[in-house]
């Protein structure tokens, strides 16, 4: 069964249908409407002709027929906005920027246009002259080069120091564009030497065949103000949807007093299983109202629960206030449309003793000043050495109490101890001597009142991979490792934190450092749940220990952060690694000025908007730069990085691999002499204290 439904910006949905799910066969009562406080409207209900047939008269011995949801084709205009905040100059070699299309679209989406929002440093941009390009399939007749289409140069008006540069993608390219390519923005000429590409909006059409058992519309009547505290609304699904329903598409009907112009908003879903926040959405319209449809992604569907709620945030338009008039939800019954990812069994629900006085993860992050990584030590692997000797296999000295005391004396109050486990295992069991050594190093820091993070580090190079084919095997091993670690440290207090994965990714893949694929990101979320459930089930203080989860590759890029699922637990922290600006961090560039600072500020603001500003504590567990620039410039980098992260609610851990000179010289502390690069140390501490 298939029906064609078009959700257009100009059309308003007023009718809805709802049917019960599974064997319950009931419809929500109008009296159980879950609109926000003060809303007296009831949900509109009509029994759908898609409902289940009563088969109670069949013989009891016949097995029940599995419910299959009817399929409905849903098509809707979409707009994804990402923050770029990078300077593009007129100088050849620095006058273009490429952005992965995966940041905007998914496979099957039909791209229509890109709008590039630019600013100058205050000067009048004047008439913009530039060009755009986009990756296309090699058989595209309109390609201007292999796998590429480059537009003709074009001009566009700007408004003083601000401009919206729109590029309509030629219709003949649409069938040849996929999410694996890139889009290019080029600045050839204007009245200013450079412009800052602030954000990019991609407008496209998405069409999906969705399992739909019913549709329900709920009046909301909530006024939102982008400049005030009431900029978002949470709409409970209880009473609106059947108990075991899975939302498939959500449409918000928004009105205002005048033309909206560029309208920016965000959707999300939260339940007892976790929270998902979608990337920002942006559309352009001269109308005072619109409808926008959010296709609920798989990583949000797996959170579907009776206590679930859809969230809608209003970020910007030409109108200070808008009214969310109604919400329309298309849903499937869970047994008719099983979640696409296998759910990990939940941790035992019976009370687990221990951790009664543990602080929340937010309180712990707030109390951290700045952290330091004991890099390339217990995480060393493939060294040609065995047993405890691998600790020095990458050239560093064995960790000592004196080293850790020097870390504390310098002003750090947290230490991250990366550990690679798989080379120290006999089958499924961790070597007792290795576990003892890890505990000994942990105690060096823990006994000095420092926060300590223990993780599973370079195992991703040896056996750990986020693929569906390897999931069962890797999950079993992951849980086995963490069960043993959790048991060894079960009685430690809340200053000991566990980090389940370091940079989970597919080594050598095309998307290894680009946020991975949707399927890979989904598997990383399942590993995170396995890790959390395993530790929580281990008893002792692990019941409330702060646990750290991460994105694919620990990436801070939006393509990765948009799909991460944060377990709904007051003792969870999100870890990100953010070596940026990359050319400065790896030594290719020795300049750290206004454009580099702007790049950091934009990314941290984006992370705050999605996580640290919405109740999800964030740690940047790795960052740093090699000895390419002068010590003074590097010190300014560390100071700005740490202070900007702190201003956005995050704390940082400096990556120190013990290498003081050369290509990979992230070291700032001489572990032999216990001496610091005092210039850089001063910058770090000034940033932490600001």
N, C-alpha and C positions, 0 to 999 in steps of 0.2 A: 504494500500500500504506500503510495507516495502522493503528497500534496505539494503544490508550489506556493510559497509564501514570500512576499517581498516586504521588507521593512525599509521604508523610505523616510528620509528626514522630514518630508512635507506631510506625511500621512499620519494620523493619530489612531492608535488602536483603542477601541472602546469595548470590544466584546472579548470574552475569554471562556475557556472550558476547562473543566477539571474532572479527573476521574481518580478513583482510588488505585493504590498500587498493590500488586501481589494478591495474597489471599484476603487482605483486610476488606477490600471492596467497598470502602466507605468514602464519602466526600467530606471535606472540611466544612464545619458548621460556620455560618456567617457570624455567629456569636463569638467564635474563637479568633476573629481577625486580630492580626498582630501589628497593626499600624502604629507609628510612633505616638507617644502620649499626646492627647489633645485632638487626635484625628478620630472623628466619630463615624467615618464611612465604613461600610462593610465590603468585603471582597465580593465581586460579581461572580456568580457560579452558574454554569450550565453543564449538565452531564454530557460528556463527549460520546460520539458514536464510535469512539475507539475503545470503549470499555471492554472488560473481560466478560466472556460468556459464562453464565452460571452452569457448571457441569456437575452439580451435586447429585443429579439423578444417575450418574454413571456408576457402574459397579465399583464397589470399594476396592476390589483387587486390582483395578486398572491404575497404573502409576499416573500421577498428576501430569497434565500437559505443561511443559515449560512455557512461560509467557514470553512472547516476542513482541517488542514494542513496534508500533507502526513507524514508518520512516517518513519524515517530512523534510523537504528541501527548503532551507532557509537561506536567503540572500540578503545582505545588508552592506551599505557603505561603511567603511572603517577609516580610522585615522590614528596612526601611531606617532607619538612625539618622543624623540630622544634628545638628551642634553649632550652637546658636543664641546662647546666652549674652547675652541682652538683658533689661533690667529692664522689667517691666510693672507700672505703678502702678494704684491704684484710682481715680486722678483721671480724670474724663471727658476724652477726647482723647488720653490716654496709657495707656489700660487695655486696648488690643488690639494684636495683632501679626499680620500676614499673612505666610505663607510660600508660595512657589511650589510647586505640586504636582510640578513637574518635578524638584525636588530629591529626590523620593522614588520616583516611579513613571514608567512608560513607557506609551505608548498601548496600550490593551487590558487593562491590569491592573485588577483588581477590588478596590477599597479596602474594608477591613473596619473598621479602627479607627485612632485616633491616641492615643498616650500622651505626655503632656506632663510632663517631669521638671522640677520647680520646687524652688527653695531660697529661704529667707529670709536676712536678714543675721545670723541667730542667734536671732531671736524665734520663738515658737510660732505657726505659721500658723493653727492651729485648723481649723475647718470651712471649706473652700474653697467659694466661690460664684462661678460664672462662666458662660460659654457658649462655644459653638463655631459656626463656620460654614464653608461650603465652596461653591466655584463649581460650578454645574450647567448643563447645556444649557438653552436658553431654553424648550424644550418639556417640561421636567420638570414633571409634574403636582404634585409636592410642593414646588416652589420657593416661597419666601416673598417673593421679590422677583425682578426681572429678572436672570436668570443667577445666582441666589444662593439658598442655603438657610441660614437662621439657626436654630439649635437653641433650644429653650426653655431658660431659665436652669436650672442644676442645681447640686447641692452634692456634695462629695466629701470624705471624711476625709483627713487628712494625718498624718504622723508627726513632730511637732515642727517642725523647720526644713526638713523634706523632704517632698515629695509626689509621687505618681505619679497624674496626673489623666488617666483614660482616657475617651475619647469613642468609643462604638460608632456608626459611621456608619449611619443608617437604611437598611435593605435596599432600600427603594423608591428610593433615590438612586443606587445603585451603577451602574446602566446609563447614567446621565447625567453621570458624572464622567470628566474627561479630564485628561491631564497638562498642559494649557494653563491650568489654573485656579490657585486659591489655597485654602489652609486658614487659618482664623482661630482664634486663641486669645484669650479675654477673661477678665480678672480683675475681678469686680465687688466682692467683699467677702471679708475675712478678718481675722485679728487683727493683721496687719502691713500697713503702708501700701503696700508693693510686694513683688513676688516676682521672682526671677531665673529666667527660662525658660532652663534649661541645655541640654537636648537634647529632640528630638522623635523618636518612633519611629512610623513608619507600617507597619501590618501589612496585607497584601493577598495576593491569590492571582494568580499569573502562569501563564498557559497559552500554550504556544508549540508550533507544528508545526516540529519539528526534523528535519534530515536525519541519519539514524542508520544507520550500517553495522554497528555493533557496540557492545557494552557490556562493560566489564571492571571487576572489583573487585580491588583491591590491599590486602591487610592492611598496616597501618601500625604500630600498637602504640606510638605516641609520646606520652609524657606532657608536657603543656604547663602552665606556671604563669603566670598573668597578672601576678604580681608579680615574676617572676624574669627572667633573661636568655633562658630557653628558652620564650618565649611564642609562637613560631611554628615551623612546619616547612615545608620545601621538599621536594616529592615529584616526582622526575624522571619524565618521561613515556617516556624511552628504555627500551625493553624491555617497557614496559607497553602502549603503543600502537604500531600499525604506523608505519613511518617517515614517511609523508606524511599522517598523520591530523590532523584538526582537532577539538579538543575542543568539544563542543556544550553539555554540562551536566555538572557535577561535584557529587557528593553526598558529604559528609563525615559519617561515623557517629561520634558523640562520646558517651562515657560518663563518669560521675563517681560519687562516693561518696554523694551526696545530691541533694536537689532543686536544680535549677539556678537557678530564679527568672528574673531578667532576664539572658539570655545574650547577650553581645556578641562578635562575631568579625569577621574580614575575610578575603576571598579575593584572590588575585592570580595573575598569570601572567608568567613571565619567560623570555626566550630570548636568543640572540645578536642578535635583531632589536630588542630593547627590553624594557621592563618596564611592566606595567599593574597598578595597585592599585585594586580596587573600593571603593565607599563602604562604611562600616561597616554591619554587619548586626546586628540585635537582635530576639530573639524572647522570649516569656514562656512559661515552662513549669514546672510543679511536678514534672515527671518527672526522674529522674537521668540520662536519656540522651535524645538526639534525633538526627535526621538533618536536615541542611539542604542544599538543592540550590541551587547557583549556576548560573544561566543565563549561560554565557560570552558577554560582549558582543562586538559586531563589532570593537571596537578592541583586544580581546585576541586574537580569532581570527586577525587579520592577523599576529600575532607567532608563530603556530604554526610550530614547527621541531623537528627531531629532538632538539635540545639543550634543549627547553622543559621547564619545571617549573611545577607548580601550587603555590602557597603558601597556607597557612592559618594565620591568627593568632588567638590567644585573648586577648581584651581584658578580659573581666569576666564573673562570675556570682557566685552565693552560695558556690560551691566554689572554693577556691584552685587546685586542680589538676583537669584533665580529661585523658582519654586519647582520642586520635584512633585509633579502632579500625581503621577502613578508609576507603578512598576508592573511589568508583565513578564511572567516566567513560563517558559516552556520546559517541561520536565519529563523524565522517563521514570518508570518503575525500576527499582534496583535489580529485581530479578529478571526484568526484560532487557536490561542493558547493563550487564555487569561492568564494574569499574575496569578500565583497561589495564591497570597495573595490579599485580597480586599484592594483597595487603599482608603485612607482617603481623603475626599474632601479637596482641597487646600484652603488656606486662601484667603480672598478676594483680588483681584488684584488691586482694586482702591487705590490710595495713602492714607496712614494713617498718620495723623499729629503726630508730637512729635519725640523726639529723634534725632533732627537734629545735635546736637553736640556730640552724643554718640561715644565713642571710639569703635574700633573693639574688639572682644573677645580676640584676640592675644595681643593687647595693654593692656587690663585689666589684663590678666594673667602675662604678663611681669612686670607689676607694683606691683603685689602682692609679698610680702616678704615671709611670712609663715602664715598659718591660724590655727584657734583653733575651736573645736567643743563644743557647749553647749549641750553635750550628756546627755541622760537619764533625760530630763527635760520636755520640751514641747512635746517630743515624747513619753512620758510614756503612757502606756495603760494597761488595765486589772489590775488596781490597787486597786479595791474595793472602789475607790473614784469617785466623779462625778464633772462635771463642772470645774471651775478653780482650784479646789483642786487637780486635777490629776497631775498638774505640780510638786508637791512634792511627788507623789505616789511611786516613786522608791527611795526615801530617800534623794534626793537633796533639797537644799534650793531654794526658788523662786529666779529667776534671778533679779538682781538689777543693777542700773546704776554703782554702785561702783565696782561690779564684772567686768563689761565690761571695765571700765576705767583701772582696773588692768591688763586686757588682753592687752590693747593698751600700757600701760606703760611698760610692759614686752618686747615689741618689735613686737608683732603680729599686722598686719594691715588688717586682714580679719577674720570674724567670720561666721561659718556655724551654722544655727539654725534649727536643725531637728524638724519637727512638725508632729504629728499624728492627722489627721483631723476627721476620721470617728466616733470616740466616741463623737464628738462635733457637730453633725449634726441632724437636724430635717427633716427627709426625705432627700431631695436633697440640703437643705439649711444649710450652716455653721452657728452655733450659733453666734450671733453678739458679745456677751461677749467674746467668745473665739477668734474671729477675732480681736477684740479690744486688747486683751492681747498679741496676736502674734505681732500686729503692735507696741504695746508699747515696747516690747523687741527688735524688729527690730530697733526702733528709738533709743534705748540705744546705739546701735552700729553705726547706720547710722549718727546720730547727732555728733558722735565723729570721723567722717571722715574715718570710717573703711569700707571695702568691706563687704557686707552681702549676705549670701546665705540662701534662704528660700526653704524648700523642702516639699515633701510628703513622710513621713518616714516609720513608722511601719504599715501603712495601708496594706502592703503586708501580714502581719500576720492575718489580719481581713477579708479582702474581695478581695484584688487585686491579680490577678493571671494571668500569661501569657499562657492562653490556648485558643485554637480556640473556644471551646464550651462556654467559658465565655467572649470572646472578646467583643461582642456587649454590654453586660451588664456593664462590667468593663470600657470600653471605654467611655460610656455615663457618668458614674460617675466620671471618671478621668477628662473629659473635663468640667463637671459641677463644680468640685472643683477648677480647675485652672481658669475658667472663673471668679469665685468670688474673688480668690486671685488676679488675674490680675487687676480686676476692683478696688479693694481696693488700690493697690499700683501703679496705672497707671501713676501717676505724679512724682514718685520717679526717681532720676537720675540714671546714669549708674553704680553707686557703689552697686546697689541692683541687685542681680542675682537670677533667678528662676531655681530650679533643679526639673525636672518633676517627677522623680522616684528615690528611694534610692537603693534598691537591688532587682529589680523585678525578681522573681523566683517562682518556685512551691515548697511550703513548704513541707518538708518530702520526696521529690522524690529522686530517686537514683542519679540523676544528679544535685541535688540542688546546690552543691558547686563545680560542675565539668563542668560548662559552659552550662548546659541544653541540650535540644535536638534541632535539626534544626528547628522544628516547633515552639518551645518555643522562640527561638531566633528571629524568624521571627515576632512573635506577639509582642515582646518587641520593635522591630523596628517600628511597626505600632502604638504602644502606644506613642512612641517618636514623631512621626509625628502628632498624634492627639494633643499632648501637645503643640508642636511648633505652629501648626495652630491655636489652641485656643487662645494662648497668643498673637500671631501676629494680630489676628482679633479683639482684645479687645480695640485697639486704644491707644491714649496717647503715652507715652514714651515706651510702650511695643512693638511698631513697630520695635525698634532697641535694645531692652533690650537683654543682654547676657543671653542665655538659655542653660541649661546643660542637656545633654542626657547621656545615659550609655549603657553598655552591659547587657546581662543576668547576674543577680546577682552582677552587677558592677564588674564582674570578669576581672582580667588582664591576664588570661590564654588565650593562642592562640585559643583554641577551641571556646572561646566566642568572642574575638576581631576580628577574621577573618570574622564574619558574621554581625558585627554592621554596620548600614548605618548611615552615618553622613549627615544630611541635608545640602544642598548647600546654606549656609547662613553665612555671615561674622560675625554673632553674636552668634555662637554656640561653646560650649566647651564640650569635652568628660570627664566624670567623671569615675574614676576607684578606687576601694578599693583594697589595696594590703598589707595584713598583712603577711610579709615574712621577714626572714625564719619563717615558722609557728611554729615550735617547740620552737624557741626562743621567738616568740611573745606570745605564750600561757604559757610560763614558764617551759615547759618540759626540755628545754636546757638552760644552763646559760652561754654558750660560744658564743661569737660573734667575729669570726676570719676571716681568709682569704677566707675560703670556703663559709662562710655566706655572706661576702661582694661580692664575685664573683657571687653568686646567684642573689643578688640585681642588680648588674651591668649588668648582662646578660638580665634580664627582662626589665630594663629601656632602654637598647639599642634596644631591640625588639620593645618596645612601640614607641621609637623615630623613628625607621625605618618605622613603619606602620602609625604613627599619627603625633607626635609633630615635626618630621623632614620633614613632607610633607604638612605642613600648617594647621593641625588640632590641636588646643590648647588642652592641657590635664591638668586636675587637679586630683591629688590623694586626694580625699576628705575625706578619712579615712585611717589612719595607726597608728601604735603604738605597745607597748609591755607592758605586765603586770610586776608587781614587783617581778620577779623571780630571775633575776640576780642582781648583785650589781648596785648601782646607777651609778658608774663610767662606768661599761660595758654598761648599758642602755644608758647613755649619748653618748658613742661612737657610739652606734647603731643609735640614733636619728641624730647625726651629719653626719654620713656617709650616712644615708638614704636621708636626706634633701639635702645634697650637691650633691649626685649622681643624684637624680631626677632633680635638678636644672641644672646640667651639660647637661642633656638630654632634656632640654626645658620644664620641668614640675615643678609645685609648689605644695606644700603639706599642708594638714590640719590635725593636730594632733587630734586623737580621745581621748577625755577626758570624761569619764562617771561619774566623781566625786568620784569614789571608789579608795581609796588610799592604801589599803592593801587587801590581800586575793586573791582568785581565779581570779576575774575579775577586778583587780586593774590597770585599764588604766589611772587612775587619776594622774595628776601631779600638780594640783592647788587646794588648800584648799579654797573652796568657802565661808566658814565661817570666816576664819581668813584673807583671801585674801593673803595667803602666797604660794610661789612656792617651788617645789623641785628645788632648785637653781642649783644643779649639772646638772640635766637633761635640765633645761631651758637654761643653758649656752651652752650645746651641740647642742640644736635646733638652737639657734641664730648663733653659729659659723658655723653650716652647711648652714644656710640661707645666711650668709655673704660671704661664700667662693666662 
